[in-house]
């Protein structure tokens, strides 16, 4: 989210201009390929930093144009000598400001009144990505009768519909965000389809139920429809609960701001904070998404909402910094100092 990144820079500028000296050094981090849009590994750089993903594996990844991560980093001078590792590049805590990407904060504001609200994020739900390759048989669109066809796009369509049904049945969410027919001629039956689907839920058991349904559909298509189908998991992240002290730092700030309605909530979207939470105290702050719209040109958050989010981020970080200072200076209590 660009507004979250700019707000982080705003926090650093505000502190510098004020002359205030925090106990710990502060940094704004712009994690690469968080969405997994160009390279099919969500939270790519934060996953490497926290040790969940192999740097060597990530550097070999290719985008749809065949360009490797390693060559693209070298091209912009970012393949540096410092190890991308939380043990080398240390953080003492990680606070992330983000738009909600959903409608709950707006619904709260509609009920309680006002135009500015803050989500106090408790954690992030579990999520998995799967890649599916469906191979049927190409044929002439006019000459081959329907009963003789092995149309890979038809098989993919059935899989998509069954995935949707399974997600609804388990109170989860599932999305086919990429579906690529390999046949491009309009008068040719599609012989092969590649797709990637994303499924998310609060509990791993919900995701297990979705995958059982998908595997059952694949078995049926393979046995009865004559398709060759391969499915593999390409990324996953278990549900994350954020650090209590970091959450408390946000709550304490908002206790001094009775003009701002708040909502405790779990994130339905994935974030780099899901990775950082595995190695350092972490939490998130949400601001509203107008209309609940995200990943779309219509995505919008007002300036006043961004301003409120930046103010809460600033005060939360400084409050947590003071608590860490007190812990560091307490007799017999030592905390290794990072950023």
Number of C-alpha atoms within 10 A of each C-alpha: 12 10 19 21 16 15 23 23 15 17 20 15 11 14 15 11 8 8 8 9 11 14 16 16 12 19 13 16 12 14 16 13 17 20 18 13 11 16 18 20 20 24 24 23 23 26 25 20 23 20 18 15 18 13 18 10 10 19 15 12 16 17 12 9 7 8 14 16 19 17 15 14 13 11 10 8 9 11 16 9 6 8 13 18 16 17 13 11 12 16 20 18 21 22 21 20 24 21 27 27 23 18 14 17 29 22 14 18 19 11 9 11 12 13 16 21 23 25 25 22 21 21 24 26 21 23 23 20 21 17 19 19 18 23 24 23 17 17 18 14 15 10 7 13 10 10 6 10 20 22 24 28 23 15 22 24 12 15 21 20 11 17 24 19 15 22 22 13 13 15 11 19 21 22 15 17 10 11 18 13 15 14 16 10 10 9 11 16 23 25 20 24 22 20 18 20 19 18 22 28 22 20 14 16 11 20 22 12 16 25 18 12 17 20 15 14 18 24 15 13 20 18 11 9 17 15 22 17 20 14 16 11 12 14 17 16 19 17 18 19 17 22 18 12 14 21 23 16 21 26 17 14 18 19 11 9 12 9 11 15 18 21 15 16 17 20 23 19 15 19 19 21 24 27 25 25 19 16 18 18 19 25 29 26 25 27 27 30 22 19 17 18 18 16 9 7 7 10 14 17 18 14 10 11 19 22 16 17 26 23 16 23 25 21 17 23 21 19 19 19 20 15 14 18 16 13 14 16 11 10 8 7 9 10 11 8 14 15 13
